Amino acid sequence: MQGYYTGKLNGRRLQQCYDIASDRVKQYLEAEIHFLIQHLEPKDEVLELGCGYGRVTHRLAETSAHVTGIDSAAESIDLARELYPDYVTCKYEVMDALELTFPDSSFDKVVCVQNGICAFAVDRLQLINEALRVTRAGGKVYFSTYSPKFWSHRLKWFQDQAAAGLLGEIDSVRTGGGVIVCNDGFSSGYVSEEEFCSLAEKAGVDCRITEVDESSVFCEMTAPDIN
C-alpha cells in the first residue's frame, strides 16, 4: 500500500499537519478519540490501521489492554516509537493494511480513523474484509470518514497545510462536493452513509452509522463467526 502518506506526508511532516490545525479541527480530532475510548474495554486487544506517528494509538492504550498501531510509512512508525517510548501497552509496526501479517481473529477491536478508508487509496471492500479477518467473532471494526457538515473547516485545514508546503496547491476547479484535490496528485474524498452500508452488506456484516461532533461519521461493523 504505497501512496501519498508513505512517500510524501509522513513522520515530522505529518506531525506538522496536526500542529497547525485550528481549534475546531483539534476538537474534531479529539472527538474521534473520545468516541473510540467510549467503545473500548480494559481487556481489549486493539489494532489501529494507519496509525501515523501514534497520535491516537497511545491514547487508546490508556484504556485497553494492548494496542498495535500499523502504518505503511516507516518514517511515521519511527517517530511513534520516538515520541511514545514509555507506553508498554502499545507497539508499532510497519505493515500494509491490505496484507496484515496477524492470524485470523487476533483482535477484539480494529479501528481506522480520520478518513483512512479514503486516505489509503486502496480497494475499500478489500480493506474492510482484511480488518474483519483479524477481528474476533463478535468484535468490532470502526472506520471513520468526514461528515459533510465539517466541509468548511476541513477545506480550511487542507488549505493551511498547502500554504505550509505540506501539500500541493489546492486545485480550486476540481475541489468541491466533499473532495479535495491538490496539483501534486493528492486527493481526499469521503464515504457516504449509503456507501458504508453497501460495503458492510457486501462484506456480509451488520453495521451501525454514528455521526460524531458534526465532523465525523463512524461505521461500526460486527465481525461474524467464521467457523
C-alpha positions, -999 to +999 in steps of 0.1 A: +000+000+000+022+028-013+008+063-015+010+099-007+013+094+031+040+068+026+061+088+001+055+125+009+035+132+040+050+111+068+070+114+100+076+150+111+058+165+081+027+145+091+030+157+127+032+193+115-002+189+098-018+184+132+004+211+149-011+238+126-047+226+129-073+251+141-092+248+174-122+234+155-101+208+138-085+198+171-120+195+186-128+171+157-097+150+162-103+148+200-140+138+194-129+108+173-106+096+200-133+101+227-158+081+206-134+052+203-124+052+240-161+050+249-163+017+230-132+001+244-130-023+273-100-028+297-095-063+283-095-054+246-067-061+222-069-033+197-054-028+162-052+007+146-048+008+109-028+038+095-016+049+129+009+075+116+031+087+144+010+072+171-012+102+178-043+080+185-026+047+193-011+058+226-044+073+238-062+041+231-036+022+250-045+041+282-079+024+281-074-010+266-052-040+274-029-035+244-029-016+211-009-023+180-005+005+155+004-002+119+014+021+091+030+017+057+053+047+063+085+036+081+093+073+090+060+076+108+065+044+128+100+055+138+086+088+150+058+070+170+085+049+187+105+080+195+075+101+208+059+074+230+087+051+242+072+045+277+039+031+266+044-006+272+008-014+264+013-005+227+036-013+199+041+000+163+048-020+132+054-011+095+027-031+077+003-029+048-033-027+059-044-049+029-019-076+039-019-079+076+005-105+090-016-112+120-035-146+123-073-147+120-092-134+150-063-117+167-081-086+180-112-075+198-114-041+181-099-028+148-100+010+142-092+032+113-099+069+120-098+102+102-109+091+068-082+064+065-106+044+044-102+071+017-067+083+025-052+048+019-064+050-017-070+012-018-100-011-025-123-002+003-141-036+004-108-054+005-096-032+033-128-039+053-126-076+047-090-078+059-099-058+091-128-082+097-105-112+092-082-103+121-112-094+144-126-120+168-162-131+163-185-105+179-157-080+179-160-045+164-144-028+134-146+010+133-140+032+102-145+069+102-149+095+075-156+132+073-191+144+079-203+167+051-212+192+078-175+196+085-166+207+049-157+243+055-134+235+085-118+206+066-111+226+035-095+254+055-073+229+073-061+215+040-056+250+026-034+257+057-014+226+050-009+236+014+002+271+025+028+255+048+042+235+019+030+202+033+006+196+004+005+208-031-016+238-040-053+232-038-069+228-072-099+251-068-116+239-100-116+202-091-121+207-053-157+205-041-185+182-033-166+166-004-134+161-024-101+180-020-077+178-049-041+192-050-020+199-080+007+174-068-016+144-071-031+144-036-068+139-033-091+133-004-128+123-006-152+109+019-175+079+023-213+085+023-235+067+048-251+048+019-217+036+007-207+024+042-239+004+044-233-010+009-198-020+018-209-037+050-236-056+031-210-068+006-188-079+034-217-098+049-218-080+082-241-057+101-232-021+106-242+010+126-237+045+115-230+073+140-223+109+134-199+124+160-195+162+167-209+171+133-174+163+120-170+126+117-192+097+105-183+063+121-193+030+106-192+002+133-192-033+119-196-066+139-172-094+130-190-127+122-183-161+135-161-176+107-165-212+120 
